[in-house]
């Protein structure tokens, strides 16, 4: 059955919810839906208290390492971590308390060409059981194309069953943000969730657009109970009004 997984998104050292497609390397800042006055460790402790497992901490750009370490220290082994992770620092973040590292951009060159040898080196360094591959994507003529570099650069990988099969031997899970709907609270990309659910060979977490309990039920339905979901901007814990945190805690307790 579909499980709610918590998230802590970090930007400039603060817990934020932003519109995913608005991230840029230029001087123009992203569109922010929520900026918390609470530190990352507060959220991590809350999720630990409510036994919400398998969540992730995402560092959106520089200046987030201290906040990320605070979150991991508040719940060692309770979170996966992503954002600027590669062969050189993956082990360091596992030692800091992450259960897994989440990797996207390090698996591609600057033009977006997939580097399988880099993935193999990463697996040799930390083992596939500690690795989550992030296939966050944008809708394109090829259906969905993996996007790297904070979802700004399209790559040469398409999200489909063949790609999932190709990468499965190298990882424990997949994380997939639908970048075009991320942070908009306008509903999920049901076609993408259906694609993921019809594959179902390892744990997959979907993020993007979930705004109501009806959206979670839709993920469960079209994802054939094979796809977990994370919720950001719509959650009351992050300033939203579409989903109540206590309801999602209760949702997960169905699985206990």
ABEGO torsion letter per residue (X at the ends): XBBBBBBBBBBGGBBBBBBAAABBABABBBBBABBBABBAAAAAAAAAAAGBBGBBBBBBEBGAAAAAAAAAAABBGABBBBGGBBAAAAAAAAAAGBABBBBAAAABBAAGBBBAAAAAAAAAAAEAAABBBBABBBBBAAGBBBBBGGGABBBABBBBAAAAAAAAAABABBBBBBAAABGAGAEBBAAAAAAAAAAGABBBBBBEGBABAAAAAAAAAAAGGABBBBBBAABAAAGBAABBAAAAAAAAAAAX
